[in-house]
Amino acid sequence: MAAYFFASPVDVDVKLEGEEIRKQVDVKQEKERTISCPVYYDGDSIGGTVRPFVLDKLELSNPCARDSLSF
């Protein structure tokens, strides 16, 4: 658990294939800000890319990182 306190802050950008043609739902964020999110149902196949960005310009290394996700 101590690793969470000393780890570099990371922003993750997730782009799913076909998300622009899916039904969209507005989700309320902090301070009356809303974002539009695609709707996926149980059993739907998904694919896309995940890109992590280190916020404080330090190196991001994770020996457990995979180049594909499965749910």
N, C-alpha and C positions, 0 to 999 in steps of 0.2 A: 504494500500500500504506500510505502514511502516513495516509490518511483513516481507516483502521480504528482507529488508535491514538487519534485525536482525536474520533471520532464519539460521539454520545450513545448510551448503552446503550438498546436497544429490546427489549421483550418482545412477541412476536407471538402473537395468539390466532386459531386456525384452527378454524372450525366448518363441517363438511361436512354437506350435506343427507343424511339417511337413515343417518347413522353409528350411531345407536342400534339399528337393526335388523340391522346386519351382524354377522358372527362377530367376536368379540373375542379378542385375544391379550394376555396379561400380559407387559409388558416391564420387566425389572429396571433400576432407576435406582441412583444412588449410595446408599450406606448402607442396603442392604436394602429400599429403597422400590420399589414396583412401580406401574406405571400400566397401565390397560387401553386398548388401541388397536384401532380397527376394521381389518379386513382388506380390502384392495382388490386385485383381480386385473388383469392386463394386459388392456386393452381395455375395462375398466369406465368408464362415464361418471361424472364427479364434478362437483359444484357446491357452492357455499357462500360463506362470507364470511371475509375475512382482515382483522383489526383490529390495527394496530401501536399499542403503548403506549410512550411515551418514559418511561424510568424516572427521569430526573433533572429532569423538568418543563421541559425545553428544547423548542424547536420542532423538529418533524420535517419536513424538506423534502427531496424527492427528485424532480427533474424527470423521471426515468426511470420512476417508479411508474406502474403501469397499474391500471385499475379492473377488470380481468379477467385471469385466468391461463389459459394453455393449455400442455398438456404433450404 
